[in-house]
Amino acid sequence: MKITLIIHSLTYAGAERVMSIMANYWAAKGWQITILTLDDNKIPQFDLDSRVVYIPLGIASKSPNAIIGIWNNLKRIGTLRNAIINSRPDAVISFTSKMNAIALLATRWLNIPVVVSERSNPVKSSLGGNWQQLRQHTYPFADRIVFQTKRARDYFPSKLQTNSCIIPNMVVLPPIEKQLSDKVLRERSLIAMGRFVREKGFDLLLQAFAQLKDRYPEWTLTILGDGTLRPELEALRNQLGLSDRIYFPGMVKNNYDFLQQAEIFIMSSRFEGFPNALCEAMASGLPVISTDCPSGPQEIIRDGIDGILVPNEDVSALAAAMERLMSDEEKRKSLAVRALEVTGRFSVEKIMGMWEEVLAEVITSRYMEKPTKNLTPSFPTR
């Protein structure tokens, strides 16, 4: 089987990590896998099987104005189209909304099955007017649309929903536990991780922790990751008088080293797609607390059984749940034992089997489809 995977880049993020896992899984089965990215980063930030063909196309630069933006998008589509043709795939899989629209235009009339996947919450993730229209025009071209949750799928018109399926992210088993030579966390540590952007709600987490700082002076909070809001989060930490209790170590090579030493994992997101970080924490045997944000946590956490869900953007409720676990070691242990079951519920083999079923269906049915009309959408400008 020859599969071409398309994504903007292979930087440290959830969709990129999932695509790298898919590529490696199929390469290990002897499939011929090609990954095409728009950026020019010749060294991906995720380890790829040596048999995976990785081609950064170097066509991701921003456009200074609308006219150049239209021209650049036409060039991107042409370059991507040629790369897809050269890879001679049995099917194409694309991730993320903007990339999906570009991939669907690049594959028009090539008679190649195309599967596109939404990787965030479409209700909360605004594409902007032009991209929104382009997605609306191009998604009917897809042979199948993959969503991570039912809530994400429900956002789209019924016609698109009928040509869709739901495939959650896989949970990769953590490395075999080893004795760490260095202590990376202090005793009694809360941990969180993700990009420092508004959607992750780390400002809410800092405020919740501040409500507990005096009653639980031995506890600290570590947030792994980085992003544009780092200066604001650092300023809020200092304003709350927590400069010696909250740590921002940045991006780390192996999250599991930190997860192994933490006591509780917190996810304070305002919205999500299907949060890998939450799954990784549960797979590491951590008790977890998460906002019941759209979408993902409700599909992952069985509230009160293997984790705790709290109302979205409710700082007081988040603080109360944190205190409940910080004060009750037995409750932490009982949630942690059941949290490990996430590795079976979302195993790599189970999730990849779902992807393979989709590929088999679209490849079989593609050649029985009637030709579709030629739609000519307006191009986004950047």
C-alpha positions in Angstrom: 0.0 0.0 0.0 1.3 3.5 -0.9 -0.1 6.3 1.3 0.8 10.0 1.1 0.3 12.0 4.3 0.0 15.8 4.1 0.4 18.4 6.9 1.8 21.9 7.3 4.8 20.9 9.3 6.2 18.3 11.7 6.8 20.6 14.7 5.9 19.7 18.3 2.1 19.6 18.3 -0.7 17.1 18.6 -1.8 16.6 15.0 1.9 16.3 13.9 2.6 13.7 16.6 -0.3 11.6 15.5 0.7 11.8 11.9 4.2 10.7 12.7 2.9 7.7 14.7 0.7 6.7 11.8 3.6 7.0 9.3 5.8 4.8 11.5 3.1 2.2 12.1 2.5 1.7 8.5 6.1 1.8 7.5 6.8 -1.0 10.0 4.1 -3.0 8.1 5.9 -2.6 4.9 3.7 0.1 3.4 5.3 2.9 1.3 4.7 6.1 3.2 5.4 9.6 2.0 5.0 12.7 4.2 4.7 16.1 2.4 4.9 19.3 4.5 4.6 22.9 3.3 7.5 24.1 5.5 11.2 23.9 4.8 12.3 22.2 7.9 14.5 19.3 6.7 14.7 17.7 10.1 11.3 16.8 11.6 10.8 17.2 15.3 9.4 13.8 15.6 11.4 10.6 15.0 10.4 8.9 11.8 11.0 5.4 10.6 13.9 5.4 8.2 11.6 3.9 5.5 9.3 6.9 5.6 10.0 9.4 2.8 9.8 12.9 4.2 9.6 15.8 1.8 9.4 19.4 3.1 8.3 21.4 0.1 9.4 24.9 1.4 6.3 26.7 0.2 4.9 28.0 3.6 6.1 31.6 3.6 3.6 34.3 4.4 2.4 36.7 1.8 2.8 40.5 2.2 -0.5 41.4 0.5 -3.7 39.9 -0.9 -2.5 39.8 -4.6 0.7 38.0 -3.8 -1.3 35.8 -1.4 -3.5 34.6 -4.2 -0.6 33.9 -6.4 1.3 32.1 -3.7 -1.6 29.8 -3.0 -1.9 28.9 -6.6 1.8 28.0 -6.6 1.5 26.0 -3.4 -1.4 24.0 -5.0 0.7 23.4 -8.1 3.8 22.3 -6.2 1.8 20.1 -3.8 -0.1 18.5 -6.8 3.2 17.6 -8.5 4.6 16.1 -5.3 1.5 14.0 -4.8 1.6 12.8 -8.4 5.3 11.9 -8.0 4.6 9.9 -4.8 2.1 7.7 -6.8 -0.2 7.0 -3.8 -3.1 4.6 -3.5 -4.7 7.2 -1.2 -3.9 10.6 0.4 -4.6 11.6 4.0 -4.5 15.3 5.0 -4.6 16.8 8.5 -5.9 20.3 9.7 -8.5 22.5 8.1 -6.4 24.9 6.0 -4.2 22.1 4.8 -7.2 19.9 4.0 -8.6 22.6 1.7 -5.3 23.0 -0.1 -4.9 19.2 -0.5 -8.4 18.8 -1.9 -7.7 21.4 -4.6 -4.3 19.9 -5.3 -5.9 16.5 -5.9 -8.8 17.5 -8.1 -9.3 15.2 -11.1 -6.3 13.0 -10.1 -8.6 10.1 -9.4 -6.8 9.5 -6.0 -8.9 8.9 -2.9 -8.5 11.7 -0.4 -9.3 11.5 3.3 -9.2 14.7 5.3 -9.2 15.0 9.1 -10.3 17.9 11.3 -7.9 18.1 14.2 -9.4 20.8 16.5 -12.7 22.1 17.6 -14.3 23.8 14.6 -16.7 25.7 16.8 -13.9 27.5 18.6 -11.1 27.5 16.0 -11.9 30.4 13.7 -10.4 30.0 10.2 -11.3 33.5 9.0 -13.8 34.3 6.3 -11.9 33.2 3.2 -10.6 30.0 4.6 -14.1 29.2 6.1 -15.6 29.6 2.6 -12.9 27.5 1.0 -13.4 24.7 3.5 -17.1 24.8 2.8 -16.5 24.6 -1.0 -13.8 21.9 -0.9 -14.9 19.4 1.8 -17.5 17.9 -0.5 -14.6 16.8 -2.7 -13.2 14.5 0.1 -13.8 10.8 -0.1 -14.1 10.7 3.7 -13.9 13.3 6.5 -12.5 12.1 9.8 -13.4 13.8 13.0 -12.0 13.1 16.4 -15.2 13.6 18.4 -19.0 13.6 17.8 -19.2 17.2 19.0 -16.7 18.3 16.3 -18.7 16.4 13.6 -22.0 18.0 14.7 -20.7 21.4 13.7 -20.8 20.5 10.0 -23.8 20.3 7.7 -25.6 17.0 7.6 -24.5 16.3 4.0 -20.8 16.3 5.1 -21.6 14.3 8.3 -23.0 11.5 6.2 -19.6 11.2 4.5 -17.7 11.1 7.7 -16.5 9.0 10.6 -15.1 9.4 14.1 -11.6 8.2 14.8 -10.1 9.4 18.1 -6.3 9.8 18.7 -4.3 6.7 19.7 -2.6 6.5 23.1 1.0 5.5 22.9 2.2 3.4 25.8 4.9 5.3 27.8 8.4 3.9 27.8 9.2 1.1 30.2 9.6 2.7 33.6 13.2 3.4 34.5 15.0 4.8 37.4 15.7 8.4 36.6 19.1 9.6 37.4 17.9 13.2 38.0 15.0 14.6 39.9 13.1 16.7 37.4 10.2 17.6 39.8 9.9 18.5 43.4 7.8 16.5 45.8 4.1 17.0 45.7 4.0 18.3 42.1 1.0 19.2 39.9 1.8 19.1 36.2 0.2 20.4 33.0 1.5 20.7 29.5 0.7 22.3 26.2 1.2 25.3 24.0 1.2 28.7 25.8 -1.9 29.9 24.0 -5.3 31.2 25.2 -7.1 28.0 24.4 -5.1 26.0 26.9 -6.4 28.1 29.8 -3.1 28.1 31.8 -4.1 31.5 33.2 -7.1 29.8 34.7 -4.9 27.1 36.2 -2.5 29.7 37.8 -5.5 31.5 39.4 -6.9 28.1 40.7 -3.5 27.2 42.2 -3.3 30.6 43.8 -6.4 29.8 45.8 -4.7 26.8 47.3 -1.2 28.1 47.8 -1.4 28.9 51.5 -3.3 25.8 52.5 -0.9 23.5 50.6 2.6 25.1 50.8 4.4 21.9 50.0 2.8 21.6 46.5 4.3 23.1 43.3 3.0 23.4 39.7 5.0 22.7 36.6 3.7 23.5 33.1 5.6 22.0 30.2 5.6 23.8 26.9 6.1 27.2 25.4 4.4 29.8 23.2 3.4 33.4 22.6 1.7 33.8 26.0 4.8 32.9 28.1 5.6 36.6 29.1 1.9 37.0 30.2 1.9 33.8 32.2 5.2 34.6 33.8 3.8 38.1 34.8 0.6 36.5 36.2 2.7 34.0 38.2 4.7 36.8 39.7 1.7 38.9 40.4 0.1 36.0 42.3 3.2 35.6 44.4 4.0 32.2 43.0 7.4 32.7 41.4 8.9 30.0 43.7 6.0 27.6 43.3 5.2 27.5 39.6 7.8 26.5 37.0 7.9 26.8 33.2 10.8 24.5 32.0 9.9 25.0 28.3 9.8 22.2 25.7 11.2 19.0 27.0 12.4 16.0 24.9 10.5 13.3 27.0 7.3 14.3 28.7 7.2 10.9 30.4 10.2 11.7 32.6 8.2 14.5 34.2 4.9 12.6 34.3 6.5 9.7 36.2 7.4 12.1 39.0 4.2 14.1 39.2 1.3 13.5 41.6 -1.6 15.0 39.6 -2.1 16.1 36.0 -4.3 19.2 35.3 -5.8 20.2 31.9 -7.4 23.6 32.1 -8.2 24.1 28.4 -11.0 26.4 27.1 -11.4 24.1 24.1 -9.6 21.1 22.6 -9.7 18.7 19.7 -8.8 15.4 21.2 -6.1 16.2 23.8 -3.0 14.0 23.5 -1.5 15.4 26.7 -4.5 14.2 28.8 -4.2 10.7 27.3 -0.4 10.6 27.9 -0.9 11.5 31.5 -3.5 8.8 32.1 -1.3 6.2 30.3 1.4 7.2 32.8 -0.9 6.2 35.6 -1.7 9.8 36.9 -4.9 10.9 38.4 -6.2 13.7 36.1 -8.5 16.7 36.4 -9.8 18.4 33.3 -12.2 21.1 32.3 -15.2 19.7 30.5 -14.4 21.8 27.5 -15.5 21.2 23.9 -14.3 18.7 22.8 -12.3 15.6 23.8 -12.2 15.4 27.6 -15.7 14.0 28.0 -14.9 11.3 25.5 -11.7 10.4 27.4 -12.4 10.8 31.1 -15.0 8.7 32.8 -15.9 11.2 35.5 -15.2 10.0 39.0 -13.8 6.7 37.7 -10.5 7.5 36.0 -10.5 11.3 36.4 -12.4 14.4 37.3 -14.3 16.7 35.0 -15.1 20.3 36.1 -17.2 23.0 34.4 -15.4 24.8 31.7 -13.6 28.1 32.6 -14.7 27.8 36.2 -11.6 28.7 38.3 -13.3 27.9 41.6 -14.5 24.5 40.5 -11.0 23.7 39.2 -9.5 24.8 42.5 -12.0 22.6 44.4 -11.2 19.5 42.3 -7.4 20.1 42.8 -7.9 20.4 46.5 -10.0 17.3 46.6 -7.1 15.2 45.2 -4.3 17.1 46.9 -5.8 16.3 50.2 -6.8 12.7 49.5 -4.0 10.3 48.6 -6.4 7.3 48.4 -8.6 9.0 45.9 -5.5 9.8 43.8 -4.5 6.2 43.8 -8.0 4.9 42.9 -8.3 7.2 39.9 -4.7 6.4 38.8 -5.3 2.7 38.7 -8.4 3.1 36.4 -6.7 5.8 34.3 -4.3 3.2 32.9 -7.2 1.6 31.1 -7.0 4.4 28.5 -4.2 2.5 26.8 -6.6 -0.3 25.9 -9.5 1.9 25.0 -7.4 4.0 22.6 -4.6 1.6 21.7 -2.5 2.2 18.6 -3.6 -1.1 17.1 -7.3 -0.3 17.6 -7.1 3.2 16.2 -4.9 2.3 13.3 -7.3 -0.5 12.4 -10.1 2.1 12.1 -7.9 4.2 9.8 -7.2 1.1 7.7 -10.9 0.3 7.4 -11.5 3.9 6.1 -8.7 3.5 3.5 -10.0 0.2 2.3 -13.5 1.7 1.9 -12.5 4.8 0.0 -10.1 3.0 -2.3 -12.7 0.4 -3.2 -15.5 2.9 -3.7 -13.5 5.7 -5.4 -13.7 4.3 -8.8 -17.5 3.8 -8.7 -18.2 7.5 -8.0 -19.8 9.8 -10.5 -17.8 12.9 -11.6 -18.4 16.0 -9.5 -19.0 19.5 -10.7 -16.1 21.9 -10.9 -16.3 24.5 -8.1 -14.2 27.6 -8.3 -13.8 29.1 -4.8 -12.0 32.3 -4.1 -8.5 31.8 -2.6 -7.5 32.9 0.9 -4.9 35.7 0.7 -2.4 34.4 3.2 
